[in-house]
Amino acid sequence: MLLEYPPKLVGEKRLTFHDLDWQAFKQIQHLLTERTRARFTYDNGVLEITMPLEGHERSARLIERFILILVMEMGMKFKTMGSTTLDRKDLLKSAEPDNGYYIQNYILVVHQRNSA
């Protein structure tokens, strides 16, 4: 009997670039955002470009459902941010999570939005 290892699961493809300044990062992000579904993470000169594949997206939706059910069952309120881009030029950091949620700080976010 021949046993084969299961195929290695791959949830995304990644490219990493080093020694990029903020302006170069933003130019690359702008060009590729128009043409692809890539997600970008930038941290002090290191740019990681991620291309999520089907397995990644399926897992992200499953985690999202788990969070929503858990929060509702606990009687809590939440605000979802979707895949919002989080940029902090002053810290040389940027990220694009699959989904973002305000649960613990829900009240702060809602009050901040209503007072603006």
Secondary structure as the mmCIF struct_conf table of DSSP 4:
data_model
#
loop_
_struct_conf.conf_type_id
_struct_conf.id
_struct_conf.beg_label_comp_id
_struct_conf.beg_label_asym_id
_struct_conf.beg_label_seq_id
_struct_conf.end_label_comp_id
_struct_conf.end_label_asym_id
_struct_conf.end_label_seq_id
HELX_LH_PP_P HELX_LH_PP_P1 TYR A 5 LEU A 9
STRN STRN1 GLU A 12 PHE A 17
BEND BEND1 ASP A 19 ASP A 19
HELX_RH_AL_P HELX_RH_AL_P1 TRP A 22 THR A 33
TURN_TY1_P TURN_TY1_P1 GLU A 34 ARG A 35
STRN STRN2 ARG A 39 ASP A 43
TURN_TY1_P TURN_TY1_P2 ASN A 44 GLY A 45
STRN STRN3 VAL A 46 PRO A 52
HELX_RH_AL_P HELX_RH_AL_P2 GLU A 54 GLU A 73
TURN_TY1_P TURN_TY1_P3 MET A 74 GLY A 75
STRN STRN4 LYS A 79 GLY A 82
TURN_TY1_P TURN_TY1_P4 SER A 83 SER A 83
STRN STRN5 LEU A 86 ARG A 88
HELX_RH_3T_P HELX_RH_3T_P1 LYS A 89 LEU A 91
TURN_TY1_P TURN_TY1_P5 LEU A 92 LEU A 92
STRN STRN6 LYS A 93 ALA A 95
BEND BEND2 ASP A 98 ASP A 98
STRN STRN7 GLY A 100 TYR A 102
BEND BEND3 ILE A 103 ILE A 103
TURN_TY1_P TURN_TY1_P6 GLN A 104 ASN A 105
HELX_RH_AL_P HELX_RH_AL_P3 TYR A 106 SER A 115
#
